[in-house]
Amino acid sequence: MIRYIVLLTSLLASILAPGALGLTEKEPLVDLSDLPELAPTDLMSQETMRVIEMLETLHFNNAEISDDTFIELIREFMGRLDYNRLYFLESDEKGFIDNFGSRLSMQMRHKGNLDAAFAIYERYRVIAIERIQWILEKLEDEWAFDGDEEFMYDRSESPWPANIE
């Protein structure tokens, strides 16, 4: 069984190696400057204000959504993008909350401002592309399966990592 796993891993590595895809180490998979710039539209802003208004006025308890709820929205959005906690770092969460948390309620409720969501997604997109490029480079390295290492395959309940290591 182990022989088949090693064979399959070697086969996948050779297929997915950057050389097999026509890439070199100096040629990135995607040039980040070629990606389209994402930005909220006026319609999105209007929809955001209306949804918040409806949640506050039509909900059975007619309660205003608290500032803490908007901060939790940042955490929830990050978790939905990176459910297994593989891309964002603890510093990303802190930075987003510091940059957007205190004013997110006002910005979304009264202006329909979605800059926080687009900034979080843009950070995720850049990290994901960089990580894919890193993986493709690592596939060219020699593989050793004799180490005493473990891989936590479900990090969904773990805290955000402190660093990329």
VOVEX-317030 format. One record per residue: residue number from 1; residue in one letter; chain; x, y, z of N, C-alpha, C in turn. Coordinates in pm, 1 decimal. Layout:
<sites>
<NUM, 'A', 'A', <X, Y, Z>, <X, Y, Z>, <X, Y, Z>>
...
</sites>
This chain:
<sites>
<1, 'M', 'A', <82.4, -119.4, 0.0>, <0.0, 0.0, 0.0>, <86.7, 125.7, 0.0>>
<2, 'I', 'A', <189.5, 126.3, 85.4>, <278.0, 242.4, 92.0>, <347.1, 263.1, -42.0>>
<3, 'R', 'A', <382.7, 152.8, -108.3>, <447.1, 161.6, -238.8>, <356.4, 235.7, -337.9>>
<4, 'Y', 'A', <226.3, 208.4, -333.4>, <132.4, 275.0, -423.2>, <118.7, 423.5, -390.1>>
<5, 'I', 'A', <121.7, 456.4, -262.1>, <113.1, 596.7, -221.4>, <235.5, 673.0, -270.4>>
<6, 'V', 'A', <353.8, 613.8, -253.4>, <476.7, 678.3, -299.5>, <474.6, 692.4, -451.1>>
<7, 'L', 'A', <429.5, 589.1, -520.3>, <421.3, 593.7, -665.8>, <323.2, 702.1, -711.1>>
<8, 'L', 'A', <207.4, 706.8, -648.3>, <107.5, 807.2, -683.0>, <159.1, 947.9, -654.4>>
<9, 'T', 'A', <225.0, 965.3, -540.4>, <281.1, 1095.6, -504.9>, <386.3, 1137.9, -605.8>>
<10, 'S', 'A', <472.3, 1046.0, -644.6>, <575.4, 1077.1, -744.3>, <513.0, 1113.6, -878.3>>
<11, 'L', 'A', <410.0, 1039.7, -915.9>, <341.4, 1067.4, -1041.0>, <277.5, 1206.0, -1038.3>>
<12, 'L', 'A', <208.6, 1237.7, -928.7>, <146.9, 1369.7, -916.2>, <251.8, 1479.9, -917.6>>
<13, 'A', 'A', <362.8, 1456.0, -849.5>, <469.1, 1556.5, -845.1>, <525.2, 1582.5, -984.1>>
<14, 'S', 'A', <542.5, 1477.0, -1062.2>, <597.4, 1497.0, -1196.4>, <496.6, 1565.1, -1288.2>>
<15, 'I', 'A', <369.1, 1534.0, -1269.8>, <266.3, 1596.6, -1353.1>, <249.2, 1743.4, -1317.0>>
<16, 'L', 'A', <249.2, 1771.8, -1187.0>, <222.6, 1907.3, -1141.5>, <347.1, 1993.4, -1128.4>>
<17, 'A', 'A', <462.2, 1939.9, -1158.6>, <585.6, 2017.9, -1147.3>, <580.3, 2136.2, -1242.4>>
<18, 'P', 'A', <635.1, 2248.9, -1202.4>, <632.7, 2366.7, -1288.4>, <689.8, 2340.6, -1427.4>>
<19, 'G', 'A', <792.6, 2257.9, -1438.5>, <849.2, 2226.7, -1569.5>, <748.1, 2157.9, -1658.9>>
<20, 'A', 'A', <665.2, 2071.6, -1600.7>, <563.2, 2001.7, -1678.6>, <455.9, 2097.8, -1727.7>>
<21, 'L', 'A', <437.0, 2206.3, -1655.5>, <337.3, 2305.7, -1695.4>, <396.6, 2413.1, -1785.3>>
<22, 'G', 'A', <524.8, 2399.9, -1817.3>, <588.3, 2500.0, -1901.7>, <630.8, 2622.8, -1823.6>>
<23, 'L', 'A', <637.9, 2611.7, -1690.8>, <677.2, 2724.9, -1608.1>, <822.0, 2708.9, -1564.9>>
<24, 'T', 'A', <886.2, 2818.0, -1537.6>, <1019.1, 2814.0, -1479.1>, <1010.3, 2882.3, -1344.3>>
<25, 'E', 'A', <1117.5, 2873.9, -1267.9>, <1115.9, 2936.6, -1135.8>, <1096.6, 3087.4, -1145.4>>
<26, 'K', 'A', <1145.6, 3148.1, -1250.5>, <1136.6, 3292.5, -1264.1>, <1004.1, 3337.5, -1325.2>>
<27, 'E', 'A', <928.8, 3244.8, -1377.3>, <802.1, 3278.0, -1441.4>, <687.1, 3243.0, -1347.0>>
<28, 'P', 'A', <621.7, 3342.9, -1288.4>, <514.2, 3313.1, -1194.0>, <392.9, 3253.4, -1264.7>>
<29, 'L', 'A', <317.5, 3178.3, -1188.7>, <195.6, 3118.2, -1240.6>, <99.7, 3226.1, -1289.8>>
<30, 'V', 'A', <83.6, 3329.5, -1208.1>, <-3.4, 3441.7, -1241.4>, <69.0, 3569.5, -1202.4>>
<31, 'D', 'A', <68.7, 3665.2, -1291.3>, <123.9, 3795.7, -1258.1>, <13.2, 3873.7, -1188.0>>
<32, 'L', 'A', <36.6, 3909.6, -1062.7>, <-67.2, 3976.0, -983.5>, <-115.5, 4105.4, -1048.1>>
<33, 'S', 'A', <-29.1, 4170.8, -1123.5>, <-70.7, 4295.4, -1188.7>, <-168.2, 4269.9, -1304.2>>
<34, 'D', 'A', <-175.4, 4144.9, -1351.4>, <-269.1, 4110.7, -1458.7>, <-410.4, 4083.5, -1407.6>>
<35, 'L', 'A', <-424.9, 4065.8, -1277.2>, <-557.0, 4036.7, -1221.9>, <-644.9, 4161.1, -1227.0>>
<36, 'P', 'A', <-772.2, 4143.0, -1252.7>, <-861.2, 4259.8, -1254.5>, <-875.3, 4318.3, -1114.2>>
<37, 'E', 'A', <-887.2, 4448.1, -1108.4>, <-908.8, 4513.6, -979.5>, <-1056.1, 4499.5, -943.4>>
<38, 'L', 'A', <-1080.2, 4449.0, -825.7>, <-1217.5, 4430.1, -780.3>, <-1259.2, 4549.7, -696.0>>
<39, 'A', 'A', <-1378.9, 4598.2, -719.5>, <-1429.0, 4713.7, -645.3>, <-1580.5, 4703.6, -634.8>>
<40, 'P', 'A', <-1634.9, 4755.3, -524.9>, <-1780.4, 4751.4, -509.6>, <-1848.9, 4845.6, -608.7>>
<41, 'T', 'A', <-1968.3, 4808.2, -646.9>, <-2047.5, 4893.3, -735.6>, <-2147.7, 4972.8, -652.1>>
<42, 'D', 'A', <-2209.5, 5070.7, -714.2>, <-2312.9, 5148.0, -645.7>, <-2429.7, 5058.0, -604.8>>
<43, 'L', 'A', <-2463.3, 4962.8, -690.2>, <-2571.9, 4870.3, -658.4>, <-2539.0, 4788.6, -533.6>>
<44, 'M', 'A', <-2415.6, 4742.0, -523.0>, <-2375.1, 4666.4, -403.9>, <-2388.4, 4751.6, -278.4>>
<45, 'S', 'A', <-2348.9, 4876.8, -288.2>, <-2358.8, 4967.4, -173.7>, <-2504.1, 4988.7, -132.6>>
<46, 'Q', 'A', <-2590.6, 5010.1, -230.6>, <-2733.1, 5027.3, -201.3>, <-2791.5, 4901.5, -137.3>>
<47, 'E', 'A', <-2755.6, 4786.4, -191.7>, <-2805.6, 4660.0, -137.4>, <-2758.0, 4639.1, 6.0>>
<48, 'T', 'A', <-2634.3, 4675.2, 33.9>, <-2579.5, 4660.5, 169.1>, <-2659.3, 4743.1, 268.8>>
<49, 'M', 'A', <-2684.5, 4868.8, 234.4>, <-2761.2, 4954.7, 325.4>, <-2902.7, 4901.3, 345.6>>
<50, 'R', 'A', <-2965.1, 4852.9, 239.7>, <-3102.6, 4802.0, 250.8>, <-3109.0, 4674.8, 334.3>>
<51, 'V', 'A', <-3013.9, 4585.5, 315.5>, <-3013.6, 4460.9, 393.2>, <-2996.3, 4491.3, 541.9>>
<52, 'I', 'A', <-2904.3, 4580.5, 575.2>, <-2884.3, 4616.7, 715.9>, <-3010.7, 4681.3, 771.6>>
<53, 'E', 'A', <-3070.2, 4770.2, 694.5>, <-3193.9, 4835.5, 738.4>, <-3304.7, 4732.4, 762.0>>
<54, 'M', 'A', <-3318.3, 4637.6, 670.6>, <-3421.7, 4534.5, 686.6>, <-3394.0, 4445.0, 806.6>>
<55, 'L', 'A', <-3267.8, 4409.9, 827.2>, <-3235.0, 4326.9, 943.1>, <-3270.2, 4398.0, 1073.7>>
<56, 'E', 'A', <-3248.0, 4527.5, 1076.5>, <-3273.5, 4602.4, 1199.8>, <-3421.3, 4634.6, 1220.7>>
<57, 'T', 'A', <-3495.2, 4654.2, 1114.0>, <-3635.3, 4695.3, 1130.7>, <-3735.0, 4581.3, 1117.8>>
<58, 'L', 'A', <-3702.8, 4480.3, 1039.8>, <-3798.7, 4372.8, 1016.4>, <-3772.6, 4248.1, 1100.6>>
<59, 'H', 'A', <-3660.0, 4245.4, 1168.6>, <-3631.1, 4131.4, 1255.9>, <-3728.8, 4134.2, 1373.4>>
<60, 'F', 'A', <-3760.6, 4018.0, 1427.8>, <-3864.3, 4010.7, 1531.3>, <-3833.2, 4093.0, 1656.0>>
<61, 'N', 'A', <-3705.3, 4119.0, 1685.6>, <-3676.6, 4197.0, 1806.7>, <-3643.5, 4343.6, 1778.2>>
<62, 'N', 'A', <-3645.7, 4385.8, 1652.4>, <-3621.1, 4525.4, 1612.7>, <-3497.1, 4586.1, 1677.9>>
<63, 'A', 'A', <-3392.9, 4508.2, 1693.6>, <-3271.0, 4556.8, 1758.3>, <-3172.3, 4607.8, 1653.7>>
<64, 'E', 'A', <-3101.3, 4712.7, 1691.1>, <-2995.8, 4764.3, 1604.8>, <-2877.8, 4667.8, 1610.6>>
<65, 'I', 'A', <-2814.7, 4646.4, 1498.0>, <-2697.7, 4558.5, 1493.6>, <-2582.6, 4630.8, 1562.5>>
<66, 'S', 'A', <-2520.5, 4564.8, 1659.2>, <-2416.2, 4628.8, 1740.1>, <-2284.2, 4639.5, 1664.0>>
<67, 'D', 'A', <-2198.5, 4728.5, 1713.5>, <-2064.9, 4743.1, 1655.6>, <-1986.2, 4613.4, 1669.1>>
<68, 'D', 'A', <-2005.9, 4542.3, 1779.7>, <-1936.9, 4414.7, 1799.5>, <-1977.5, 4312.3, 1693.8>>
<69, 'T', 'A', <-2101.8, 4318.7, 1650.3>, <-2148.5, 4227.0, 1545.9>, <-2075.1, 4254.3, 1415.2>>
<70, 'F', 'A', <-2049.9, 4380.4, 1386.0>, <-1976.9, 4413.5, 1263.7>, <-1831.6, 4366.1, 1272.2>>
<71, 'I', 'A', <-1772.3, 4373.0, 1390.9>, <-1636.3, 4320.5, 1408.4>, <-1637.2, 4169.1, 1390.3>>
<72, 'E', 'A', <-1739.7, 4103.8, 1442.3>, <-1752.0, 3958.7, 1423.9>, <-1771.4, 3924.8, 1275.9>>
<73, 'L', 'A', <-1832.2, 4015.3, 1201.9>, <-1850.3, 3996.0, 1057.9>, <-1715.0, 3984.1, 987.3>>
<74, 'I', 'A', <-1616.4, 4060.1, 1032.2>, <-1481.4, 4050.4, 975.5>, <-1426.9, 3910.0, 998.1>>
<75, 'R', 'A', <-1437.3, 3862.7, 1121.1>, <-1387.1, 3728.3, 1153.8>, <-1461.2, 3620.7, 1074.1>>
<76, 'E', 'A', <-1591.2, 3635.6, 1063.5>, <-1672.6, 3537.3, 991.8>, <-1637.3, 3534.6, 842.9>>
<77, 'F', 'A', <-1618.9, 3651.0, 783.6>, <-1583.8, 3658.0, 642.0>, <-1447.3, 3594.3, 617.6>>
<78, 'M', 'A', <-1351.5, 3623.9, 705.0>, <-1219.9, 3561.2, 692.7>, <-1231.5, 3409.3, 704.3>>
<79, 'G', 'A', <-1313.3, 3363.5, 797.2>, <-1331.7, 3220.4, 816.3>, <-1399.1, 3153.1, 698.4>>
<80, 'R', 'A', <-1489.4, 3223.9, 633.2>, <-1555.9, 3167.2, 515.4>, <-1459.1, 3157.1, 397.5>>
<81, 'L', 'A', <-1371.0, 3255.3, 383.8>, <-1272.5, 3250.1, 275.4>, <-1165.5, 3145.0, 303.2>>
<82, 'D', 'A', <-1121.5, 3137.7, 426.9>, <-1009.6, 3051.7, 465.0>, <-1054.3, 2960.9, 578.9>>
<83, 'Y', 'A', <-1147.4, 2871.9, 548.8>, <-1210.7, 2789.2, 652.2>, <-1113.2, 2697.7, 724.2>>
<84, 'N', 'A', <-1003.2, 2663.4, 661.5>, <-908.4, 2571.8, 724.1>, <-786.4, 2644.5, 780.0>>
<85, 'R', 'A', <-794.0, 2776.7, 781.8>, <-688.8, 2859.3, 842.7>, <-550.8, 2831.9, 782.8>>
<86, 'L', 'A', <-544.9, 2828.6, 650.9>, <-419.9, 2800.7, 580.8>, <-356.0, 2924.7, 519.2>>
<87, 'Y', 'A', <-430.3, 3030.9, 503.4>, <-379.7, 3146.7, 431.1>, <-361.7, 3269.1, 520.5>>
<88, 'F', 'A', <-467.1, 3311.8, 586.3>, <-457.7, 3429.9, 671.4>, <-374.4, 3400.8, 795.5>>
<89, 'L', 'A', <-314.0, 3505.7, 848.1>, <-237.9, 3497.0, 972.1>, <-311.2, 3573.2, 1082.0>>
<90, 'E', 'A', <-268.6, 3550.3, 1203.4>, <-322.2, 3622.8, 1318.9>, <-307.8, 3773.7, 1297.6>>
<91, 'S', 'A', <-194.6, 3814.7, 1239.2>, <-170.1, 3957.1, 1214.5>, <-266.9, 4014.3, 1110.8>>
<92, 'D', 'A', <-312.2, 3931.2, 1016.8>, <-411.7, 3977.2, 919.5>, <-542.4, 4010.0, 990.8>>
<93, 'E', 'A', <-586.3, 3919.3, 1077.4>, <-711.0, 3942.4, 1150.9>, <-700.2, 4069.9, 1234.8>>
<94, 'K', 'A', <-591.1, 4083.0, 1307.4>, <-571.9, 4201.3, 1391.4>, <-568.7, 4328.2, 1305.9>>
<95, 'G', 'A', <-499.0, 4322.5, 1194.1>, <-490.7, 4439.0, 1105.9>, <-625.6, 4479.2, 1048.9>>
<96, 'F', 'A', <-704.7, 4381.2, 1006.2>, <-837.1, 4412.5, 951.8>, <-927.6, 4471.9, 1059.1>>
<97, 'I', 'A', <-922.6, 4416.1, 1178.3>, <-1006.5, 4468.8, 1286.3>, <-959.9, 4608.4, 1326.1>>
<98, 'D', 'A', <-828.6, 4629.2, 1334.1>, <-776.3, 4762.4, 1367.4>, <-812.8, 4864.9, 1260.2>>
<99, 'N', 'A', <-800.9, 4825.9, 1133.7>, <-826.8, 4919.5, 1023.8>, <-974.5, 4947.7, 1001.1>>
<100, 'F', 'A', <-1057.8, 4845.8, 1017.0>, <-1197.6, 4860.6, 978.2>, <-1297.4, 4847.4, 1092.6>>
<101, 'G', 'A', <-1259.9, 4779.8, 1199.2>, <-1355.5, 4742.7, 1303.2>, <-1432.6, 4856.8, 1365.5>>
<102, 'S', 'A', <-1364.0, 4962.0, 1406.5>, <-1430.9, 5069.2, 1480.2>, <-1526.5, 5150.9, 1394.1>>
<103, 'R', 'A', <-1505.3, 5152.3, 1264.9>, <-1590.7, 5234.4, 1178.7>, <-1675.1, 5152.6, 1081.2>>
<104, 'L', 'A', <-1664.9, 5020.3, 1089.6>, <-1735.7, 4935.2, 994.2>, <-1887.2, 4951.8, 1003.6>>
<105, 'S', 'A', <-1937.7, 4962.0, 1124.1>, <-2081.8, 4979.2, 1143.7>, <-2132.0, 5103.3, 1070.8>>
<106, 'M', 'A', <-2067.7, 5214.9, 1093.9>, <-2107.8, 5341.6, 1031.6>, <-2090.0, 5335.0, 879.6>>
<107, 'Q', 'A', <-1977.0, 5281.4, 835.5>, <-1947.9, 5276.0, 692.6>, <-2049.2, 5190.4, 616.4>>
<108, 'M', 'A', <-2083.2, 5075.3, 671.2>, <-2175.9, 4986.2, 600.4>, <-2320.7, 5032.2, 615.2>>
<109, 'R', 'A', <-2358.6, 5071.7, 735.5>, <-2498.0, 5107.4, 762.6>, <-2540.7, 5233.3, 687.6>>
<110, 'H', 'A', <-2457.1, 5336.2, 687.9>, <-2498.2, 5465.6, 633.1>, <-2442.4, 5496.5, 494.1>>
<111, 'K', 'A', <-2335.0, 5428.5, 457.3>, <-2274.3, 5457.3, 327.2>, <-2272.4, 5336.2, 234.6>>
<112, 'G', 'A', <-2300.8, 5218.2, 289.0>, <-2293.8, 5097.4, 207.1>, <-2151.7, 5066.2, 163.9>>
<113, 'N', 'A', <-2055.6, 5114.4, 240.8>, <-1914.4, 5100.6, 206.3>, <-1868.1, 4956.4, 228.7>>
<114, 'L', 'A', <-1821.2, 4893.6, 123.0>, <-1775.9, 4754.9, 128.4>, <-1624.1, 4742.5, 115.0>>
<115, 'D', 'A', <-1552.1, 4851.0, 142.2>, <-1406.5, 4848.7, 128.4>, <-1341.9, 4740.3, 214.2>>
<116, 'A', 'A', <-1393.8, 4717.1, 333.3>, <-1336.2, 4614.7, 421.3>, <-1344.6, 4477.1, 356.0>>
<117, 'A', 'A', <-1460.5, 4442.7, 303.8>, <-1478.2, 4311.6, 240.4>, <-1386.1, 4295.8, 119.8>>
<118, 'F', 'A', <-1374.8, 4399.3, 40.5>, <-1289.2, 4390.8, -77.8>, <-1141.6, 4387.1, -40.1>>
<119, 'A', 'A', <-1102.2, 4456.7, 65.8>, <-962.9, 4452.2, 112.0>, <-928.7, 4313.4, 165.8>>
<120, 'I', 'A', <-1019.7, 4254.5, 241.1>, <-996.7, 4120.3, 295.3>, <-986.4, 4019.4, 180.9>>
<121, 'Y', 'A', <-1076.8, 4028.0, 85.3>, <-1072.6, 3934.2, -27.0>, <-946.0, 3953.2, -109.7>>
<122, 'E', 'A', <-904.8, 4076.3, -132.5>, <-783.7, 4101.5, -211.1>, <-661.3, 4042.4, -141.8>>
<123, 'R', 'A', <-654.4, 4056.5, -10.6>, <-543.6, 3996.8, 65.1>, <-545.0, 3844.9, 49.0>>
<124, 'Y', 'A', <-662.5, 3785.6, 59.3>, <-676.3, 3641.1, 42.2>, <-631.8, 3598.3, -97.8>>
<125, 'R', 'A', <-673.6, 3670.9, -198.2>, <-640.6, 3636.4, -336.8>, <-489.7, 3639.3, -359.5>>
<126, 'V', 'A', <-423.0, 3741.4, -308.6>, <-277.7, 3752.7, -324.3>, <-206.9, 3638.8, -250.9>>
<127, 'I', 'A', <-247.7, 3612.6, -126.5>, <-184.8, 3505.1, -48.9>, <-204.8, 3370.7, -118.6>>
<128, 'A', 'A', <-324.4, 3344.1, -168.2>, <-354.1, 3215.9, -232.3>, <-268.1, 3195.7, -356.9>>
<129, 'I', 'A', <-253.9, 3297.4, -437.9>, <-172.5, 3285.1, -559.2>, <-25.4, 3265.5, -523.2>>
<130, 'E', 'A', <23.4, 3340.2, -424.9>, <162.1, 3322.4, -381.1>, <184.3, 3182.7, -325.5>>
<131, 'R', 'A', <87.1, 3130.5, -252.3>, <100.1, 2996.7, -194.7>, <102.2, 2889.9, -303.3>>
<132, 'I', 'A', <20.1, 2905.4, -405.2>, <20.6, 2809.5, -515.9>, <156.1, 2810.5, -585.5>>
<133, 'Q', 'A', <211.5, 2929.1, -607.2>, <343.1, 2939.2, -669.8>, <448.4, 2871.2, -582.7>>
<134, 'W', 'A', <441.5, 2891.2, -451.9>, <536.0, 2829.3, -358.8>, <524.6, 2676.7, -364.9>>
<135, 'I', 'A', <402.1, 2625.8, -370.2>, <379.8, 2481.4, -377.4>, <439.6, 2424.5, -505.9>>
<136, 'L', 'A', <417.8, 2492.4, -616.8>, <473.5, 2444.4, -743.1>, <625.9, 2440.4, -739.1>>
<137, 'E', 'A', <687.3, 2537.3, -673.0>, <833.2, 2536.5, -658.8>, <878.3, 2421.9, -569.5>>
<138, 'K', 'A', <805.4, 2396.3, -460.5>, <841.6, 2288.2, -367.9>, <826.9, 2151.1, -432.4>>
<139, 'L', 'A', <739.3, 2137.5, -529.4>, <720.9, 2009.0, -595.7>, <845.2, 1965.8, -672.9>>
<140, 'E', 'A', <932.5, 2060.1, -704.6>, <1056.5, 2026.1, -774.3>, <1163.9, 1974.8, -679.3>>
<141, 'D', 'A', <1149.0, 1998.8, -549.4>, <1247.4, 1953.3, -450.9>, <1238.1, 1802.5, -431.8>>
<142, 'E', 'A', <1344.3, 1747.0, -373.1>, <1343.5, 1605.7, -335.8>, <1246.5, 1586.4, -219.8>>
<143, 'W', 'A', <1175.3, 1476.8, -221.1>, <1078.8, 1447.3, -116.3>, <1134.8, 1338.7, -25.7>>
<144, 'A', 'A', <1119.7, 1357.0, 103.0>, <1162.2, 1255.9, 200.0>, <1043.3, 1225.4, 291.1>>
<145, 'F', 'A', <1018.6, 1099.0, 310.2>, <905.3, 1057.8, 392.8>, <951.9, 989.3, 521.1>>
<146, 'D', 'A', <1076.1, 1014.7, 559.2>, <1130.8, 947.4, 676.0>, <1134.0, 1036.8, 799.8>>
<147, 'G', 'A', <1085.6, 1158.3, 790.6>, <1085.7, 1250.2, 903.8>, <974.2, 1219.0, 1002.3>>
<148, 'D', 'A', <987.0, 1276.2, 1119.3>, <886.4, 1258.0, 1223.7>, <800.2, 1384.0, 1229.2>>
<149, 'E', 'A', <725.1, 1407.8, 1122.1>, <642.2, 1527.0, 1111.8>, <495.9, 1486.9, 1104.7>>
<150, 'E', 'A', <412.7, 1579.9, 1143.4>, <269.3, 1556.7, 1136.5>, <204.2, 1670.8, 1060.1>>
<151, 'F', 'A', <92.7, 1640.0, 1000.1>, <16.1, 1739.6, 926.7>, <-124.0, 1744.8, 985.8>>
<152, 'M', 'A', <-164.4, 1861.6, 1030.9>, <-298.8, 1878.5, 1084.7>, <-390.0, 1913.1, 967.3>>
<153, 'Y', 'A', <-468.3, 1817.9, 923.6>, <-549.4, 1837.7, 804.0>, <-676.7, 1916.7, 829.6>>
<154, 'D', 'A', <-721.4, 1926.4, 953.5>, <-839.6, 2006.9, 984.1>, <-801.8, 2113.6, 1085.6>>
<155, 'R', 'A', <-780.3, 2234.5, 1036.9>, <-742.7, 2346.1, 1123.4>, <-860.0, 2440.9, 1145.7>>
<156, 'S', 'A', <-980.1, 2400.0, 1109.1>, <-1094.7, 2491.1, 1113.3>, <-1125.4, 2543.9, 1253.3>>
<157, 'E', 'A', <-1090.5, 2470.3, 1356.5>, <-1114.6, 2515.4, 1493.6>, <-989.4, 2575.2, 1558.2>>
<158, 'S', 'A', <-879.7, 2576.5, 1486.5>, <-753.5, 2628.9, 1539.1>, <-750.6, 2780.6, 1526.2>>
<159, 'P', 'A', <-666.8, 2845.5, 1606.1>, <-650.8, 2990.6, 1587.9>, <-574.3, 3018.5, 1458.6>>
<160, 'W', 'A', <-581.5, 3143.3, 1413.1>, <-502.5, 3180.6, 1295.9>, <-355.4, 3162.9, 1330.7>>
<161, 'P', 'A', <-274.7, 3111.2, 1239.3>, <-132.1, 3095.0, 1269.8>, <-64.5, 3230.6, 1292.1>>
<162, 'A', 'A', <37.3, 3230.3, 1376.9>, <110.3, 3353.3, 1406.7>, <204.3, 3391.7, 1292.9>>
<163, 'N', 'A', <254.9, 3290.8, 1221.1>, <344.8, 3318.7, 1108.9>, <326.3, 3212.3, 1001.3>>
<164, 'I', 'A', <395.0, 3230.1, 891.3>, <376.6, 3142.1, 775.5>, <438.0, 3004.4, 796.7>>
<165, 'E', 'A', <529.5, 2991.9, 888.9>, <593.0, 2862.7, 916.1>, <490.9, 2775.1, 981.0>>
</sites>
